[in-house]
Each structure stands twice: as C-alpha cells, then as structure tokens.
C-alpha cells in the first residue's frame, strides 16, 4: 500500500507548514449560528479529526472548504491564498453518499475529472486510476458499474476518485455512515493505509472513535459551533479536560 500520491509543494507548505486556516469564520443558517467566530489551522501532512455531537458545525466546515457554502464573516485561507474556485482545486472530498456516476464504469468514474478538470491525457489518467484502484483493493473491478458493487466497494471507488485529483487536502465526511456495519471495517482499513503511506493532509469528520484515535495527529472537539477542546488523540480520548468532551465520548462508546 505504498502508492505514491505526490503533491505540489510551495513555500507555504514546506513540511509541517500551515495549509488551512480559518480566521474568525462565522456561518449562520437563518437565526441559527452554526459556526461562531471559528479559528483553527491544519498543518501540511497532518491528520486532523473533528468530533462532537450532530449539529455542532463539523460538516459545515468541510462544506465551506469545498465552496458549497460561503462564510457570513471571517475568511478561509488554503496554502496561504483566500479560498476561491481555483484554490478549491487543491481540495478533495469523500462524502457520506458515494455520488458515483451510475452510467460510467468504475475506471471512468475515476478518470473523468482528471481528464476534464486537470487536463490529463486519457493514458495518464487511466494509469493513475488503475494504480489507485489497485491500492483500494478494486484492481479487478475496473469494468464494473457502480450498481454491481457493494456499498463498501462504491465508497472505495469514491476514495480513489478523490485521490486521482491529487489534492493537497482530503476531506472525509462520515464516510462510513451510509454503509452496512459489516462493510465499515474494510473502508476504514483503506483510509488507515492512505494515512500511513502517503503525505496527504486529512481533515476528517467521524463518529468512529477508534479510527480517529488511530489516524489523527490532532483531535478537535466541537460543541455549538466552537472548538471546546483540542489535543493529540491520547489526551482527548484518554484524559479529556472538558466535561462536555467526557459526556460526548461516554455516549458514543
């Protein structure tokens, strides 16, 4: 599982440099404030996991980074640049739902965006896709249609598709929540391998606490649109300081 997924390197993203920055970001839906003057950063090559109750703002962060939403106040920087459509190309996302093209075979699902968005030749895109599909354990399913795959296999195709764009940041939004329980472990194993064998930066929203403990460099506990506790996984899961964190972890275990 040592497939190389190289990324562009710039002066702002030398090893350990800051890659994502939220500065006083506020997001409201009507009268409800979902993110409240949020400040946080993600460093190059690090794996940061967001935990907390439903409705605490975690997925909103990912949707802002994907430019599916825009902040009401504050600003978001990626690689030192204000987030816009061009900078957004540095970000890939794996959603809860697989969102594969049902009329396309597996291989074309993975090659379509690199060809049409990145301008790769078809041969380059196919070579890249085959390597990634092999990495996620689907090298024998190139000609299958999504409907011929299990939910876990479809989610692994979605992971390969996101990586085919060679993003600097990979966003993971509850990627196992739509799967049958017996399929969850296989998808999490693929993501563990990616975390261990590549230099990709990950920002993950999950309720899979063991997975968060395994892959994270830092865990952020969210409640009511704010980070109430942040630290390495051994601290957050082993000796949380905030009472709300302790309540949440006891409820999800």
N, C-alpha and C positions, 0 to 999 in steps of 0.2 A: 504493500500500500504506500509506496514511496513516490507516487506520481508527482512530477514537478508541476507546480502551478505558479509560474513566475509572475511577478507584478512589476509595474512601473515603479521606479524609485525616484523620488525627488528630494530636494534639500529639506523639505518639511517632514519627510517621512523616513529619515535615516533611522536605523534600528532604535526602537523604543520611543521615537518622536511622536508627538501628538498628531492624530489623524482625524478625529471627530471632536468637535467642540460645540456644546450647547451653551449659549450665553443668555441668561435671564429669559428663557423661552416660556411663553405663556400660550396655551391653547384652550379656547372655550368652545363649547357647543351650546348655543343659547345662553341660558343663565348659569350653566354648569361649567366650572373651571376644571379642566381635566389635567392640565399641566400648569403649575403655579411658579413662575419665575425660576425655571429649572436651569441649574448649572451642572454640567458634568462633561467629562472628556473620556475618550478612548484612545489609547496609545497604539502605534503601529505594531502589528503582530500579536496583540493581546486578545484574550477571550474574556469578554465581559458578559455576565448574565444578569438579567433583570428579573427579580422575583417580587411577589406581592399579590394581594387579592385582585380578583377580577374588577375592572373599572378603575384601577389605580393609575392608569395612564401609560402602561408599558407598551402596548401595541401602538398607541398614538405616536410614541417616539419613533418607532420603525416606519410608520406611515408618513411621518414628516420627512424622514430621511429619504424615502422613496419619492418624495414630492407629490404624494397622493393627497396630502393636506399641506396647508401653509400655516405658519405660526401667526398668532394675533399680535404678539410682541416678542422682542428679542431676536436673536439671529443664530443661524447654524452655519458652521464652517466645516468643510471637508478638505483635508490636505491643504489647509491654510486659505482656502478660497470660499467665498459665500456660495451656499448651495443653490445651484440652478440646474437647468436641464443638461448642460454639458458636464458639470461636476457630478451629476447624478449617475453618469455612465460608470463611475468608479465604484458603484454600489450594486450588489446583487441581493436578491431576497428569495427565500423559500417560504411560501405561505402555508397556512393550515390546510387549505384545499390545494390540490395538485395543479389545477389550471393548465393541464396539458392540452394540446390541440388534438381533439379526438380523431380528426380525419388524416393525421400525419403519423407515420410510423415512428418508433422510438428514436431512431437515428436522426430523422429530420426534425423532430421536436428539439433536439439538442443543437443541430447545426443552423437552424433558421435565423436566430438572432445574430450569431457571429458573422454570418454572410451579409445580412441586410442592414445591421446596425454598425458592426465593426469594419465591414468591407473585406473580410477574409475571403480568399478564394474558396471554392467548394472543396477542393482537395485538402487545403489546410484545415477547414472546419471539420471535415469528416475525420481526418487524422486525430484532431484534438478531441472530438466527440467519442471516438472509439476508445481512446485512452481513458477518458473519464468514465465511460460506461463500464469499462473493464474494472476500474477502480471501485465502483459502487456495486460490483457483482452482477452486472447485467450485460456482459460482453456477448452472451448468447441470445439476447433479445432485441437485436438491432432492427429486425424487420417486423416486430410485433406492433400491433396497435395498442393504445392505452387500455381499451376495454378488454384486452386479452391478458392484462397484468393484474396482480393483486394490488390492494391499496399501498402496501409497503413498497412494492416494486415501482408503482407510479411515483411515490414520493422520492424514491432514489433517482428516478429519471429527472424529477424536478430539481434535485440537488445537483446532478450532473449538468443540467441546463444552466443553472445559475453560475456554476464554476466555469462553464465554457466561455463566459464573457470576461473571465479573468479579472473579477472585481478586486479592488483593494480591501473592501469591507463586505462581508457576507452577513446578512441579517436573517435570523431564524425565528419565525413567529409560531410558537406552539406547533412545531412541525409534526408531532405525533398525535395531536388531539383528535384528528379525524380517522385514526387507524384503529382497527380491532386490536385488543390488548396483546394478542399473540404476535402481532407484526411490529410492535413498538421496538422491541429489543434490537431487531435487525437494522432498523433505520438509525437508532442511536449509536450502534456499533460503527456504522459507516461514518457518522459525524465525528465520533471519537477518533477514528483513523485519520480523517481530514485534519482535525485539530492537532494531532500529534505529528503528522508527516508533512505538513505544509506551513508556510509562513503567513497564511491568510489571517486577517483581523476578523474576529467574530463578535457580533452583538446579538445575544440570544434571549428570547422570552420563553420561559418554560415553567411547567409545574412538575417536571421530572427532577426532583431534588438530587437524586444520586448522580444523574447525568450532569447537573450543574456543579456538583462537588468535584466530579472527575475532570471536567474540561476547563473550568474557569480559572483565570488569574485573579479576577475580582468579581464580587457579587454585590449588587445594589438592591436593597430592599426598598420598595416603593409603597407609599400609602397616601391616598388623596392628592396625587399629583406631585409629590415631593419625594426626594431620597431621604429616608429617615435613618438609614444605616448603610455603611459601605465598608468592605474589607475583603481580605482573602477568604476563600471558602472555609478554611479550617476555623476561622474566627466566627463567620456568620452562622455556620451550621453547628460548630462545636461550643461556642461561648458567646451567643448574641447579647449585645448590651441593651437593646431597646425592648421594652415589654411587648410592643406590637409585633416585633420580629419573632419573639418567642411564641406568642399566640398563633401567629400565622404558621410557623414551622410545626407546631404541635398539631395543628388542624390538618396539614397536608401529609403528614407522615402516617 
